[in-house]
Amino acid sequence: MLPNFSGKAFLAPMAGVSDPALRLQCKKRGAGLVVTEFTNIHSIIAKEKELRENLHTIQEFIEFSDAERPISIQLFGSDLVALEQAAKIVEPFFDIIDYNMGCPAPHITKQMAGGALLQQTNLTKQIFNTLTNAVKKPVTLKIRSGVTDASRYLFKEIAQLAEDEGIEMITFHPRTVSQGYSGKADWTLIKELKEISNIPIVGNGDITTPEDAKSMIDNTECDYVMIGRGAMGNPFLFEQINDYLKTGSYQEYGWEDRLSSFFDYLDMASNFKIKFANIKSQAMRFTKGMVGGTKLRERIVHSRNIEDLKEVMKCCTNNFL
Ligand SMILES: Cc1cc2nc3c(=O)[nH]c(=O)nc-3n(C[C@H](O)[C@H](O)[C@H](O)COP(=O)(O)O)c2cc1C
C-alpha cells in the first residue's frame, strides 16, 4: 500500500540534482514525496557486496535521511535476475520502489533500459511481475508517452500492463523519448491516462509555478504533480503550491530568500558525501535568473572548496541587504 503523502506536489528524480540535501530541503518546504535519482541495478548489487564485506549497508552508496520519508528509490536496468536482487537489497531502506521507463539518454536506451522499454511489452510485463513479486513495498512506475511521435500512445498499453501486474502508481511525463526535453509536455495525454487508470496518476512536465500545478490538476484530474526543473534552486515552490491549492494565494520569495536558502542547502549537504562539483552546480541553479547572475556564476565556477563558495555567495547576499 502506498504511504500517505503530506502534499500533492512531488520532487522529481533528477540525476546529479535531486541529491539528499536538495530532497530534504524540498521535503521541509512541503514536497509530498521525494525520489532518488535513478540508480543502476548492477551498481546496487556490486556496491552492496563491497559494503557488506565492510559491515556497511547500501545507505552508504545511496545516501538519504529519515526526515525525507516517505522516500522512493528509482531503479533502472532490465536484467530480470539483477532487478530482483537489487529490489530486495533496497527494499528494507525505502518506502517505495520506483522503476524508470522514461530516460531518453542514448547510453541508457542502448542498454534496453529507460524509455526504450516502452516498445518492449513482453519484457516490460516481466519486469513489472519480477518487481512486484520480489518486494512487499509498493512498486511505482515513471514513463514517457512513447518512443517516437508515431508511437506516442504506447503509454496506454504499458499503463494497463502495469496496473494488471500490481504497480501502484504511475508518474507520467507526456513527451516521447525522441523529443528529449524539446517542445511542450502534452498534458492532454495525462488526462487520457487518468481516464483509463484505476491507480493514482502523477502528472509531470513543465510545471514551474503554483498556477501551472493547479492548471495541470484542474485540466487532467491527475492525483498528484511532480516537479523537476522548476524546483531546481527553488525549494519554495512546494510550499507555494500547497498554499495555492488550499487558499488560492501564496507567499512570494525574493532573491535574498533564494540565496539564504542556498546556505540551508549547504548546511544539509554537509551531512552527506555530495561531490563538490555537484554542490557548485546547485549554487548555479540557486542564482539562475538573478541580475548579475552571470558574473556570479563565473566566480562560482572558479571556487575551489566549500569555504570559497560560501565567500562568493556571502558577497552576493550582502549586495542584497
Ligand atoms: C538533470 C535532469 C536529470 C534527470 N534525471 C532523471 C532520473 O534520474 N530519473 C527520471 O525518471 N527522470 C529524470 N529526469 C526527468 C525528470 O524527472 C522529469 O520527468 C522531467 O524533467 C520533466 O519534468 P519537469 O518539466 O518538471 O522538469 C531528469 C531531468 C533532468 C532535467
The ligand as an SDF file (V2000), in Angstrom:
LIG
                    3D

 31 33  0  0  0  0  0  0  0  0999 V2000
   19.0640   16.9830  -14.9560 C   0  0  0  0  0  0  0  0  0  0  0  0
   17.9070   16.0280  -15.0340 C   0  0  0  0  0  0  0  0  0  0  0  0
   18.0700   14.7420  -14.5570 C   0  0  0  0  0  0  0  0  0  0  0  0
   17.0110   13.8370  -14.6280 C   0  0  0  0  0  0  0  0  0  0  0  0
   17.1740   12.5830  -14.0900 N   0  0  0  0  0  0  0  0  0  0  0  0
   16.1020   11.7360  -14.0530 C   0  0  0  0  0  0  0  0  0  0  0  0
   16.1920   10.4780  -13.3810 C   0  0  0  0  0  0  0  0  0  0  0  0
   17.2190   10.1180  -12.7900 O   0  0  0  0  0  0  0  0  0  0  0  0
   15.0750    9.6820  -13.4180 N   0  0  0  0  0  0  0  0  0  0  0  0
   13.9110   10.0540  -14.0350 C   0  0  0  0  0  0  0  0  0  0  0  0
   12.9330    9.3120  -14.0400 O   0  0  0  0  0  0  0  0  0  0  0  0
   13.8120   11.2390  -14.6540 N   0  0  0  0  0  0  0  0  0  0  0  0
   14.8630   12.0850  -14.6510 C   0  0  0  0  0  0  0  0  0  0  0  0
   14.7180   13.3210  -15.2100 N   0  0  0  0  0  0  0  0  0  0  0  0
   13.3900   13.7260  -15.7410 C   0  0  0  0  0  0  0  0  0  0  0  0
   12.5710   14.4400  -14.6590 C   0  0  0  0  0  0  0  0  0  0  0  0
   12.3180   13.5770  -13.5650 O   0  0  0  0  0  0  0  0  0  0  0  0
   11.2320   14.9370  -15.2320 C   0  0  0  0  0  0  0  0  0  0  0  0
   10.4790   13.8520  -15.6790 O   0  0  0  0  0  0  0  0  0  0  0  0
   11.4290   15.9090  -16.4020 C   0  0  0  0  0  0  0  0  0  0  0  0
   12.4610   16.8540  -16.1190 O   0  0  0  0  0  0  0  0  0  0  0  0
   10.1230   16.6560  -16.7240 C   0  0  0  0  0  0  0  0  0  0  0  0
    9.6850   17.3680  -15.6010 O   0  0  0  0  0  0  0  0  0  0  0  0
    9.9430   18.9730  -15.4320 P   0  0  0  0  0  0  0  0  0  0  0  0
    9.3960   19.6390  -16.6650 O   0  0  0  0  0  0  0  0  0  0  0  0
    9.2260   19.3290  -14.1690 O   0  0  0  0  0  0  0  0  0  0  0  0
   11.4260   19.1670  -15.3420 O   0  0  0  0  0  0  0  0  0  0  0  0
   15.7660   14.2250  -15.1920 C   0  0  0  0  0  0  0  0  0  0  0  0
   15.6240   15.5240  -15.6700 C   0  0  0  0  0  0  0  0  0  0  0  0
   16.6660   16.4270  -15.5840 C   0  0  0  0  0  0  0  0  0  0  0  0
   16.4630   17.8250  -16.0940 C   0  0  0  0  0  0  0  0  0  0  0  0
  1  2  1  0
  2  3  1  0
  2 30  2  0
  3  4  2  0
  4  5  1  0
  4 28  1  0
  5  6  2  0
  6  7  1  0
  6 13  1  0
  7  8  2  0
  7  9  1  0
  9 10  1  0
 10 11  2  0
 10 12  1  0
 12 13  2  0
 13 14  1  0
 14 15  1  0
 14 28  1  0
 15 16  1  0
 16 17  1  0
 16 18  1  0
 18 19  1  0
 18 20  1  0
 20 21  1  0
 20 22  1  0
 22 23  1  0
 23 24  1  0
 24 25  2  0
 24 26  1  0
 24 27  1  0
 28 29  2  0
 29 30  1  0
 30 31  1  0
M  END
$$$$
